[in-house]
Amino acid sequence: MGIYEELKARGLIAQVTDEEQIRDLVNNGKATFYIGFDCTADSLHVGHFMALCLMKRLQMAGNKPIALIGGGTTMIGDPSGRNDMRKMLTKADIDHNAECFKRQMERFIDFGEGKAMMLNNADWLMKLNYIELLREVGACFSVNNMLRAKCYEQRMEKGLSFLEFNYMIMQSYDFYHMFQEYGCNMQFGGDDQWSNMLGGTELIRRKLGKDAQAMTITLLLNSEGKKMGKTASGAVWLDPNKTTPYDFYQYWRNVGDQDVLKCIRMLTFLPLEQIDEMDKWEGSQLNRAKEILAYELTALVHGEEEAKKAEEAAKALFGAGGNNTNMPTSTLTDADFENGSINVLSMLVAVGLCPSRGEARRLVQQGGVTIDDVKVTSIDESLARERFEGEGIIVRKGKKVFHRVKA
């Protein structure tokens, strides 16, 4: 089985152009492909993680990845799947986020000499002259076709700014530029990016001739990843300072029964033969499958040591032995206390279990907070500083999120 057939067997490929040529390039290690990452935050999240795993698989098969940092496109903002316009970031913000992305990508992809490349589209997009761009590229795009594109669909109802309307042209230009300068002959992205990617392929063929070799593959994986990357309390980040290894482990440990084997097939590097055997699992065996999924993905992102710690902490908390010394822990300072105590809502916000007092209030009112096995029933409850000394207290949010708080 070639790598292309393996990607299909794992459920990663949704649709393609030029399938036979793509299969030949990928299976023979001749693809130089790119995936883009706009720098809208200072950490990658689970949706990006899925794309990184794909890049790792293809690199292992001899293909050359280009991780494209969207320093330029982030200045515009991708309207795909959005109900409103993205927050406008400063260049300093974008540069900082790009540096954070680079450090996280290096855990997955080998950027050694002659291996993968990391590029930033600000290097060419920021230098473009608007009139020259219109003359060179504008004539290749039909406004009628652009207005029918899926990436603009949601925004057309509420209003699409001209700024965002240009995003497809910018992304298409990226592929056109990298095709000429770096030999990039393939692009990958989620199915919400299909129209943007087709624009890039069409631009190359119209400018350089029908025989220009430029291809696209879209992945069911990426758009599912964007959904998976969000929880009720926010995003699941790859940065351990934003989502602890334990919380990352628990996120995957708690996927639904109907999703666990699909996630194992798509995201882990376990052999397909082993996963095929697991397809027969049911009942309590699915809990074991969730543990395998959580361990494998935590080890990929945070390393084997952190994965083992998270596994041990989870077993301790749910009665399977071990100890709970690896539970996520926060330490309050003297400044957090007023007259020797702290309100329960303030405490939940201070340790990061809730993003705001409003959400903390709702959580308590819905019976979702327990402290040392006792449910919190009042939003006015105060906790004396003495309770946080020594081993501190154990706060449980919902059914499965545990957190130790000390002073």
C-alpha positions as CSV (number, residue, x, y, z in Angstrom):
1,M,0.0,0.0,0.0
2,G,1.4,3.4,-1.0
3,I,1.1,6.5,1.2
4,Y,-1.8,7.8,-1.0
5,E,-3.8,4.6,-0.5
6,E,-3.0,4.8,3.2
7,L,-4.3,8.3,3.4
8,K,-7.6,7.2,1.7
9,A,-7.8,4.1,4.0
10,R,-7.5,6.4,7.1
11,G,-10.3,8.6,5.8
12,L,-8.1,11.7,5.3
13,I,-8.9,12.6,1.7
14,A,-12.2,14.2,0.8
15,Q,-11.7,15.2,-2.9
16,V,-8.9,15.8,-5.3
17,T,-8.0,17.1,-8.8
18,D,-5.9,15.0,-11.1
19,E,-6.0,11.9,-8.9
20,E,-3.7,9.6,-11.0
21,Q,-0.9,12.3,-11.1
22,I,-1.3,13.0,-7.4
23,R,-1.1,9.3,-6.6
24,D,2.1,8.9,-8.6
25,L,3.8,12.0,-7.1
26,V,2.9,11.2,-3.5
27,N,3.7,7.4,-3.7
28,N,7.0,8.1,-5.3
29,G,8.1,10.9,-2.9
30,K,8.0,13.5,-5.7
31,A,5.5,15.9,-4.1
32,T,6.5,19.3,-2.8
33,F,3.3,20.3,-1.0
34,Y,2.2,23.1,1.2
35,I,-0.4,23.7,4.0
36,G,-1.0,27.2,5.2
37,F,-1.4,28.4,8.8
38,D,-2.7,31.9,9.5
39,C,-1.3,33.4,12.6
40,T,-4.5,34.4,14.4
41,A,-3.3,33.2,17.9
42,D,-0.1,32.5,19.7
43,S,-0.5,28.8,19.6
44,L,-1.6,26.1,17.2
45,H,-4.7,24.1,18.2
46,V,-6.1,20.6,17.6
47,G,-7.4,21.5,14.1
48,H,-3.8,22.5,13.1
49,F,-2.5,19.3,14.8
50,M,-4.3,17.2,12.3
51,A,-2.7,19.0,9.4
52,L,0.7,18.6,11.1
53,C,0.2,14.9,11.4
54,L,-0.6,14.7,7.7
55,M,2.6,16.6,6.9
56,K,4.6,14.2,9.1
57,R,3.1,11.1,7.3
58,L,3.9,12.5,3.8
59,Q,7.4,13.5,4.9
60,M,8.1,10.0,6.2
61,A,7.1,8.8,2.7
62,G,9.8,11.0,1.1
63,N,7.7,14.0,0.1
64,K,8.8,17.6,0.9
65,P,6.5,19.7,3.1
66,I,6.2,23.5,3.0
67,A,4.7,24.9,6.2
68,L,3.4,28.3,5.0
69,I,3.1,30.9,7.8
70,G,0.4,33.3,6.8
71,G,2.1,36.5,7.9
72,G,0.5,38.3,5.0
73,T,-2.9,36.7,4.7
74,T,-3.5,37.1,8.4
75,M,-3.5,40.9,7.7
76,I,-6.7,40.3,5.7
77,G,-8.4,37.4,7.5
78,D,-9.9,34.3,6.1
79,P,-13.8,34.6,6.0
80,S,-14.3,30.8,5.6
81,G,-16.8,29.5,8.1
82,R,-17.1,32.9,9.8
83,N,-20.2,34.8,10.8
84,D,-18.3,38.0,11.4
85,M,-15.0,39.7,10.5
86,R,-11.9,38.5,12.2
87,K,-10.2,40.8,14.7
88,M,-7.5,42.9,13.0
89,L,-4.1,42.1,14.4
90,T,-1.0,44.3,14.3
91,K,2.1,43.2,12.4
92,A,3.9,42.8,15.8
93,D,1.1,40.4,17.0
94,I,1.3,38.4,13.8
95,D,5.1,38.2,13.9
96,H,5.0,37.0,17.5
97,N,2.3,34.4,16.7
98,A,4.4,33.2,13.7
99,E,7.4,32.5,16.0
100,C,5.2,30.5,18.4
101,F,3.9,28.4,15.5
102,K,7.5,27.7,14.3
103,R,8.5,26.2,17.7
104,Q,5.5,24.0,17.8
105,M,5.8,22.7,14.2
106,E,9.3,21.5,14.8
107,R,8.0,18.8,17.1
108,F,6.3,17.2,14.0
109,I,8.3,18.2,11.0
110,D,12.0,17.9,10.1
111,F,13.2,21.3,8.9
112,G,16.8,20.1,8.5
113,E,18.8,21.0,5.4
114,G,17.0,19.7,2.2
115,K,14.0,18.5,4.3
116,A,10.9,20.6,4.9
117,M,10.7,24.4,4.4
118,M,9.0,27.0,6.5
119,L,8.0,30.1,4.6
120,N,6.1,33.2,5.4
121,N,3.8,34.7,2.8
122,A,4.5,38.2,4.1
123,D,7.8,38.0,2.3
124,W,6.1,38.3,-1.0
125,L,2.5,39.5,-0.4
126,M,3.7,42.6,1.5
127,K,5.8,43.7,-1.4
128,L,3.1,43.5,-4.1
129,N,2.1,46.6,-6.0
130,Y,-1.7,46.8,-6.1
131,I,-2.0,47.9,-9.7
132,E,0.6,45.3,-10.9
133,L,-1.3,42.6,-8.9
134,L,-4.6,43.5,-10.6
135,R,-3.1,43.4,-14.0
136,E,-1.2,40.1,-13.5
137,V,-3.7,38.2,-11.5
138,G,-7.1,40.0,-11.4
139,A,-8.0,39.0,-15.0
140,C,-7.8,35.3,-14.1
141,F,-10.6,35.5,-11.5
142,S,-14.3,35.6,-12.3
143,V,-16.3,37.6,-9.8
144,N,-19.4,35.5,-10.5
145,N,-17.4,32.3,-9.6
146,M,-16.0,33.9,-6.5
147,L,-19.4,34.8,-5.2
148,R,-20.5,31.2,-5.6
149,A,-17.5,29.9,-3.6
150,K,-18.3,28.0,-0.4
151,C,-15.7,30.0,1.6
152,Y,-17.8,33.1,1.2
153,E,-21.2,31.4,1.6
154,Q,-21.8,32.2,5.2
155,R,-20.6,35.8,5.0
156,M,-22.8,36.7,2.1
157,E,-25.9,36.8,4.2
158,K,-24.5,39.2,6.8
159,G,-22.1,41.1,4.6
160,L,-18.7,40.4,3.2
161,S,-16.1,43.2,3.3
162,F,-14.0,43.9,0.2
163,L,-11.0,43.3,2.4
164,E,-12.0,39.7,3.0
165,F,-13.2,39.3,-0.6
166,N,-9.5,39.5,-1.6
167,Y,-8.5,36.5,0.5
168,M,-9.0,34.0,-2.2
169,I,-6.8,36.0,-4.6
170,M,-4.0,36.2,-1.9
171,Q,-4.2,32.5,-1.2
172,S,-4.2,31.6,-4.9
173,Y,-1.2,33.9,-5.4
174,D,0.7,32.0,-2.7
175,F,0.5,28.8,-4.7
176,Y,1.4,30.6,-7.9
177,H,4.5,32.1,-6.3
178,M,5.7,28.9,-4.5
179,F,5.1,26.9,-7.7
180,Q,7.5,29.2,-9.6
181,E,10.1,29.9,-6.8
182,Y,10.1,26.6,-4.8
183,G,8.7,23.9,-7.1
184,C,5.6,23.5,-5.0
185,N,3.3,21.2,-7.1
186,M,0.6,20.3,-4.6
187,Q,-1.5,22.0,-1.9
188,F,-3.6,20.5,0.9
189,G,-6.3,22.0,3.0
190,G,-9.7,21.5,4.6
191,D,-12.8,21.1,2.5
192,D,-13.8,24.7,3.5
193,Q,-10.7,25.8,1.5
194,W,-11.6,24.0,-1.7
195,S,-12.6,27.1,-3.7
196,N,-9.5,28.9,-2.6
197,M,-7.3,26.0,-3.6
198,L,-9.0,25.6,-7.0
199,G,-8.3,29.3,-7.5
200,G,-4.6,28.7,-7.1
201,T,-4.5,25.7,-9.4
202,E,-6.5,27.6,-12.1
203,L,-4.2,30.7,-11.7
204,I,-1.1,28.6,-12.4
205,R,-2.6,26.9,-15.4
206,R,-3.9,30.2,-16.9
207,K,-0.7,32.0,-16.4
208,L,1.8,29.3,-17.2
209,G,-0.2,27.0,-19.6
210,K,-2.5,24.1,-19.3
211,D,0.4,21.7,-18.9
212,A,1.7,23.4,-15.7
213,Q,1.7,20.7,-13.1
214,A,-0.3,22.1,-10.1
215,M,-2.7,20.0,-8.1
216,T,-5.0,20.1,-5.1
217,I,-6.2,17.8,-2.4
218,T,-8.7,18.7,0.2
219,L,-9.1,16.8,3.5
220,L,-12.2,16.0,5.4
221,L,-9.8,16.0,8.3
222,N,-9.0,19.7,8.6
223,S,-12.6,20.9,8.7
224,E,-13.5,18.2,11.3
225,G,-10.4,19.3,13.2
226,K,-11.7,22.8,13.5
227,K,-14.8,21.4,15.2
228,M,-12.8,19.1,17.4
229,G,-10.5,21.8,18.4
230,K,-13.3,23.6,20.3
231,T,-14.9,22.7,23.6
232,A,-17.5,24.3,25.8
233,S,-14.7,26.1,27.7
234,G,-12.7,27.2,24.6
235,A,-10.0,25.9,22.3
236,V,-7.8,22.9,22.8
237,W,-4.3,24.3,22.3
238,L,-1.0,22.6,21.6
239,D,0.8,25.0,23.9
240,P,1.1,23.3,27.4
241,N,0.7,26.7,29.0
242,K,-2.7,27.1,27.5
243,T,-3.9,23.5,27.6
244,T,-2.0,21.3,30.0
245,P,-0.8,17.9,28.9
246,Y,-3.3,16.4,31.4
247,D,-6.2,18.4,30.0
248,F,-5.1,17.5,26.4
249,Y,-5.1,13.8,27.4
250,Q,-8.5,14.1,29.0
251,Y,-9.9,15.9,25.9
252,W,-9.1,12.8,23.8
253,R,-10.0,10.4,26.6
254,N,-13.5,11.9,26.6
255,V,-14.3,11.6,22.8
256,G,-17.6,9.9,22.0
257,D,-17.8,6.2,21.4
258,Q,-18.9,6.8,17.8
259,D,-15.7,8.9,17.1
260,V,-12.9,7.1,19.0
261,L,-12.0,4.6,16.3
262,K,-12.3,7.2,13.5
263,C,-9.9,9.4,15.5
264,I,-7.4,6.6,16.0
265,R,-7.5,5.8,12.3
266,M,-7.0,9.5,11.2
267,L,-4.7,10.8,13.8
268,T,-2.4,8.1,15.3
269,F,0.5,6.4,13.6
270,L,-0.6,2.9,14.7
271,P,-0.6,0.3,11.9
272,L,-3.8,0.0,10.0
273,E,-3.9,-3.7,10.6
274,Q,-4.0,-3.1,14.4
275,I,-6.7,-0.5,14.0
276,D,-8.8,-2.9,11.8
277,E,-8.7,-5.3,14.7
278,M,-9.9,-2.6,17.0
279,D,-12.9,-1.9,14.7
280,K,-14.4,-5.0,16.3
281,W,-14.2,-3.6,19.8
282,E,-17.4,-2.6,21.6
283,G,-18.7,-1.9,25.1
284,S,-16.0,-1.5,27.7
285,Q,-13.3,-2.1,25.1
286,L,-14.1,1.3,23.7
287,N,-12.8,2.8,27.0
288,R,-9.5,1.1,26.3
289,A,-9.5,2.5,22.8
290,K,-10.0,6.0,24.2
291,E,-7.0,5.5,26.5
292,I,-4.9,4.4,23.5
293,L,-6.0,7.5,21.5
294,A,-5.3,9.9,24.4
295,Y,-1.9,8.4,25.1
296,E,-0.7,8.3,21.5
297,L,-1.8,11.9,20.7
298,T,-0.5,13.3,24.0
299,A,2.9,11.6,23.4
300,L,3.0,13.1,19.9
301,V,2.4,16.7,21.1
302,H,4.0,16.7,24.5
303,G,6.3,13.7,24.6
304,E,6.2,10.2,26.2
305,E,7.0,11.4,29.7
306,E,4.1,13.9,29.8
307,A,1.8,11.3,28.3
308,K,2.7,8.8,31.0
309,K,2.1,11.4,33.7
310,A,-1.3,12.3,32.3
311,E,-2.3,8.6,32.0
312,E,-1.3,8.0,35.7
313,A,-3.2,11.0,36.9
314,A,-6.3,10.0,35.0
315,K,-6.2,6.5,36.4
316,A,-5.8,7.8,39.9
317,L,-8.8,10.1,39.6
318,F,-11.1,7.5,38.2
319,G,-10.2,4.7,40.6
320,A,-7.8,2.7,38.6
321,G,-4.9,3.0,41.0
322,G,-1.8,5.1,40.8
323,N,-1.5,8.5,42.3
324,N,-2.7,12.0,41.6
325,T,0.5,14.0,41.9
326,N,0.4,14.8,38.2
327,M,-3.0,16.5,38.4
328,P,-3.0,20.0,36.9
329,T,-2.2,22.4,39.7
330,S,-2.5,26.2,40.2
331,T,-1.1,28.3,43.0
332,L,-2.9,31.3,44.3
333,T,-0.9,34.3,45.7
334,D,-1.6,36.6,48.5
335,A,-2.9,39.2,46.0
336,D,-5.7,36.7,45.1
337,F,-7.1,36.8,48.7
338,E,-9.1,39.6,50.3
339,N,-9.3,39.6,54.1
340,G,-8.0,36.1,54.1
341,S,-10.5,34.5,51.7
342,I,-11.5,34.3,48.1
343,N,-14.9,34.1,46.4
344,V,-15.5,30.8,44.6
345,L,-16.2,32.6,41.3
346,S,-12.9,34.6,41.5
347,M,-11.1,31.3,42.3
348,L,-12.5,29.6,39.2
349,V,-11.3,32.4,37.0
350,A,-7.9,32.8,38.7
351,V,-7.0,29.2,38.1
352,G,-8.3,29.2,34.5
353,L,-11.2,26.8,34.9
354,C,-13.5,29.6,33.6
355,P,-12.7,32.5,31.3
356,S,-15.0,34.9,33.2
357,R,-17.0,35.4,36.3
358,G,-20.2,35.2,34.3
359,E,-19.3,31.7,33.0
360,A,-18.2,30.7,36.5
361,R,-21.6,31.9,37.9
362,R,-23.5,29.8,35.3
363,L,-21.3,26.8,36.1
364,V,-22.0,27.0,39.8
365,Q,-25.7,27.6,39.3
366,Q,-25.9,24.5,37.1
367,G,-24.3,22.4,39.8
368,G,-21.1,21.9,37.8
369,V,-18.5,22.7,40.5
370,T,-17.4,20.4,43.3
371,I,-14.7,21.1,45.9
372,D,-13.2,18.2,47.8
373,D,-16.2,16.0,46.8
374,V,-18.8,18.6,48.0
375,K,-20.9,20.4,45.4
376,V,-20.8,24.2,45.5
377,T,-24.4,25.5,45.8
378,S,-23.9,29.2,46.2
379,I,-22.1,31.8,44.0
380,D,-21.4,33.7,47.2
381,E,-19.4,31.0,48.8
382,S,-16.0,32.1,50.1
383,L,-13.0,29.9,50.7
384,A,-10.5,30.7,53.6
385,R,-6.8,30.8,52.7
386,E,-6.1,28.0,55.1
387,R,-8.0,25.6,52.9
388,F,-5.4,26.0,50.2
389,E,-2.4,25.3,52.3
390,G,-0.5,22.0,52.3
391,E,-2.0,19.7,49.6
392,G,-4.7,22.4,48.8
393,I,-8.2,21.6,47.5
394,I,-9.4,19.5,44.6
395,V,-11.8,21.3,42.3
396,R,-13.9,19.3,39.9
397,K,-15.5,21.0,36.9
398,G,-18.3,19.0,35.4
399,K,-17.7,15.3,35.6
400,K,-14.2,14.9,34.3
401,V,-12.1,18.0,34.7
402,F,-10.1,17.9,37.9
403,H,-7.7,20.7,39.2
404,R,-5.7,21.1,42.4
405,V,-5.5,24.6,43.8
406,K,-2.9,25.6,46.4
407,A,-1.8,28.8,48.1
